[in-house]
Amino acid sequence: MTAGNATLTSVGGSVVETAGGVLNVSGNATLSAANAVALSNVSAGNLSLSSTTGSVTDTGVLNVSGSTTLVAGNGSITVANASNALGTVTATAGNTLNVASGGT
């Protein structure tokens, strides 16, 4: 998917990007779900990922030029690809927190 700005919300389920998928957002990408948020390859100006009761994970590379906000209210955050470039990161997890960024 390619967009200027994107907001994806799941009220009772999950937001999942298929492994190997690509999400390109030149502006703000906001993804939120009651359950899990799982992404593959994402490029965004600013990225916000939040889950109320599930976890936030990545299986690909996240490239963020601005800021990254990660929230897993009752779950864990695993965004640990060494090739990630996350910009300025704010992360809050109810359980474990594992974040890696090889870029800026």
N, C-alpha and C positions, 0 to 999 in steps of 0.2 A: 504494500500500500504506500502511496506517496501523497502527501498533503502539506498544506501550509501550516495548519494547526489541526490537532486531532484529539477528541475526547471520547474514550470508550468506557462505558460503565455497565457492569453486570450487578443487578440488585440482589439476586439470590444465587448466583452461580459463580463462574470463574471467567477470567480473561486469559486466553491461551493463544499464543502465536505458534503455528506449526514449526517444528524443528526445520531449520534451513530457510525459513521465511525471512522476508526483509520488510522492515517498516522504516520509511524515510519521511521525517517531518521537519520542515525547515524552521518552524516556530516552536510552539509548545505542544508536547505530547503528554496527555494525562490519561492514565489507565487505572481504573479502580474496580474492585470486586468485593463482594461479601466473602468469597472463598479465595482461591489461589489466583495469583497473577504470575504467569510464566511466559517469558519472552525468548526469542531467538536472537536475531540480528536487528539492532535498532540504531538509527542515526537521528538525533534531534537537537534542536537549539536548547531547550530545557525539557527535562524529563521528570515526571511525577508518577510513581507507582505506589499503589496502596491496596492493602487487603485488610478487611476488618477481622476475620477469623482464620484466614489461611496464611500461606507463605508467599514470599516474593522471590522468584528465581530467574536466572538466565541460563540459556544453553548455548548462546552465541556471543557475539561481541557487541557491546553497547558503546556508542560514540556520542558524547554529549559535549557541546561547545560551551554551554552556559552552566546551569546548575542541575543537580540530580537530587530528588527527594524520594526516599524509600521509607515506607511505613508498613509494618506487619503487626497489627494490634495484638493478636494472640498467637502469632506464628513466628517463623524464622525468616531471615533475609540471607540469601546466598546469591550474591552477585560477585563472583570471584574469578572471572576470566582475566588472566594477566594482560590481555590485549585491550581490556576496557579503557576508555578515556571518559571519565565521569564528570569532569569539571569540579565545581564545588559541591560536596556531598553533605546532605543531612539525612541521617538514618535513625529510625526508632523501631526496635523489634521487641515483641513480647517474650520471645525465646532467644535463640542464638543469632548472632550477627557476624557474617563473613563477607567482607567487601574487599575487592582488590581492583586497583586501577594502575595499569602500566603507563598510561598517558597522563594528561593533565587533570 
